[in-house]
Amino acid sequence: MTGSQWILWGSALSPFFLKTRSMLDYYGWTYRVLPDEGGLLENLSYALRWWSIRSGSSAVTHPRLTELDELPLVPYLLGPDSINLYDSSAIGEWLDHNQHRKPTAGPIPGNIQVIAGESPEIAPLLPDEDPAIRFVIRLIDEYFDEFGLYMAHHNRWKVSAGDNRAGERLAHEMRNVVFFLRPIIARRFSARQVRRMPYLFSIAPPGFQLPDLPPELQPPAHYDFPPTHALLENCFEQLLKALEPIFQKQRFLLGDRFTLADAALYGQLGMNLSDPEAASWIQQWAPRLYSWLLRIERADFSEHNNTGRLQLHKGLVPLLKEICRIYPPLMVANEKAYMRYRLEGVIVFNEPAYRKNQALFDTQLGGQYIRSVVKTFQVKTWRSLQTEWVRMQSASKKKLLRILPRRHGLDPD
């Protein structure tokens, strides 16, 4: 099996692409990135495959699709034998169960530490040995995927609005497809991402203006939505304060091994490494975390100990407190609104509903009122997480409750 048979379809501008790439690098897979590394004909061929997946003409291998899924633009992991994978967390789960498909042979990649005589199989991203640890990994992963995305997108298009080069970078990745249209692609992509800010939870106060930016790059307000800039920036500061002490003492979030939680953290915060002002913010507030992000960006897993311990250490308490302050309340409100609208016969949600100012809900988050649109994919992930919580044995729950805040919001109403 050759490396060219595995294609990571997407853009390094996407935090979910970065998360997926880190997991592939961790497992030592050989793969190519398209459209960046492909020629015109190859890119067109895979673009047709990508379109057939999104249109429903080709099947998704994993995960199993439901009515709550919304197929994203990127990333996808496309393999031989019509293997079509989407959703970064599901890709991580699939990689755990398909190590034998790795298209390279030889030593363990990434300088991963393995004790002599031990099995060369790499420790899974989502281990099964301890249900409490597995649950915490999933909780951290879902928090970063859902709310971490809001902060990362806000940081790029508001905090680093004047110095990010995201549009130019995307146009460069697509250079072998768009050719002389690169300047147009760069401008249109940037303007599109700024327009999407309110959908992704970043709403400017009325009359907000950043100096020296054209109108199409000004972070937008929404006449009917409360502003959220201060909320997002406060949440990001609290997150950095919670993460920095962990990386002063731990190699990875839960100890000696890289997990799905680390990949999710890298995906979202790693997105801002290329945005100068946002990157400077991370470096100033959390220098150890910043160094860790750079190491994962280089695919340096030399500190990973394949047989090392994972543990629910006390250093996780501030992080879990911040997660439970924000993530469960938002997910509960989103699911309740979804159920209410479905009873009313509403079938349009996510970004199409946002564009029509429909399927909206109000709730309190972080001490302030917010308004958002129902997102069905968040309903799916939240239900999966709650199901795992409900089915957990009491001994595992008791272990978790030693580090979770008293008001964790995970119990169903």
PyMOL commands that set and color helices and strands:
alter all, ss='L'
color gray80, all
select helices_A, chain A and resi 3-5+15-27+40-55+88-97+99-101+109-111+131-159+166-173+175-195+215-217+229-249+260-274+276-285+287-297+314-343+350-355+376-391+394-400
alter helices_A, ss='H'
color red, helices_A
select strands_A, chain A and resi 7-9+32-34+76-78+84-86+360-365+368-373
alter strands_A, ss='S'
color yellow, strands_A
deselect
rebuild
show_as cartoon
